[in-house]
Amino acid sequence: METTMKRHQIMKTALIAAGLFAGLATNAQELPATNRLTFSARFGLNISAKFSGVSPIAVPTATRTTPDGATYNYDDGYVLPDVSGSGDGNTWNWGYDNSASQVNSGNNTILLSRSSGLATLRAPAMDDEPSLGCELAYTHELGVKGKFRYGVEGALNYLNIGMSAHNPYSLRAPRITDAFAYFTGTTPPGATTGSAYQGTFDGPGFVIGTTPVSSTTSEGVVGTVTGTRSLDATLWGGRVGPYFEYYFNKDLSISLSGGLAVGLLDTSVAWDETISFTGGGSINDTGHGGDTDLLCGGYLAGNLFWRFDDHWSAAASVQYQNLGTYSHAFGSRKAELDLGGTIFFSIGVSYDF
């Protein structure tokens, strides 16, 4: 009898304990997770880089000569005194390369151009599409209101940037164009590329004025740049800020976040280019270098989570990040990396706990 009562007491105690444990387990499962880790592959778009010259480049003076051995004083022609000394303001000691482009018959002038002597090197931008990286993000929930949750997030990320170019581009410089008058009713002699008109010191020949009647300045091509240039960089980044998340149901949610973004940029550049001047002569410029810099800015992000398990979710994100423009001089070249409007697409998995 006593043994039977003890057995009933033990069974009763066991059932109560089992019930309490089951209740605690159920409550534990029903408690929402307040922490989340997300690991994602990350692709960066809208990143570009460009090279420019640190200092203006001296354009070589003209090496062409007239039939009498005098040096051209324009890139596409010359105007020099003739045997008379040109005291009357006129000369037949002049020449030009192309009558079709250099004769302005509307106002009876001959157009001759020359560079200002200093050129600016500006290479076209290089684009890297896309840059590949990864990110580890952590979020901590601070509160719940209906279907909304809010908290703070922080993330560490890595991005590899690599771009190069070998397309030729133009070297430009300010060009001065002077207009020289010729007498109304006369027609300048013809000239074509490869068959220039060249008047002589002793003459005789077609006469034009020795003093420009007008001058204009514009940017023109004074050479061509060929070769290669490259920029490679590693961006170690981080971001932190608040987030707001909305749950459509227990398996699907979206969130918005934004805040501070920082990046440690490790950059290396190299170039090997030859500048060939239109008027003759060339310069070879080769160099390389490296630099590290800290960048600061901000970010905005939109995230989508789909839960396929009690703790696991598939995650996708679109982020806008602005770290500004990195700029540094490496010898004769300045490199600029534009990180002011980077768009990131990421896809990965999340673990809630």
HELIX and SHEET records of a PDB file:
HELIX    1   1 GLU A    2  GLU A   30  1                                  29    
HELIX    2   2 SER A   99  GLN A  102  1                                   4    
SHEET    1   A11 VAL A 103  ASN A 104  0                                        
SHEET    2   A11 THR A 109  SER A 115 -1                                        
SHEET    3   A11 TYR A 169  ALA A 181 -1                                        
SHEET    4   A11 SER A 214  TYR A 247 -1                                        
SHEET    5   A11 PHE A 148  ALA A 165 -1                                        
SHEET    6   A11 SER A 131  LYS A 145 -1                                        
SHEET    7   A11 ASN A  35  LEU A  45 -1                                        
SHEET    8   A11 THR A 342  ASP A 352 -1                                        
SHEET    9   A11 TRP A 312  ASN A 322 -1                                        
SHEET   10   A11 SER A 282  ARG A 307 -1                                        
SHEET   11   A11 LEU A 252  PHE A 277 -1                                        
SHEET    1   B 4 MET A 126  ASP A 128  0                                        
SHEET    2   B 4 ILE A  47  GLY A  53 -1                                        
SHEET    3   B 4 ARG A 333  ASP A 338 -1                                        
SHEET    4   B 4 THR A 325  PHE A 330 -1                                        
SHEET    1   C 2 ILE A  57  ALA A  58  0                                        
SHEET    2   C 2 LEU A 118  ALA A 119 -1                                        
SHEET    1   D 3 GLY A  77  VAL A  79  0                                        
SHEET    2   D 3 TRP A  94  TYR A  96 -1                                        
SHEET    3   D 3 TYR A 197  GLN A 198 -1                                        
SHEET    1   E 2 ASN A  90  THR A  91  0                                        
SHEET    2   E 2 ILE A 208  GLY A 209 -1                                        
END                                                                             
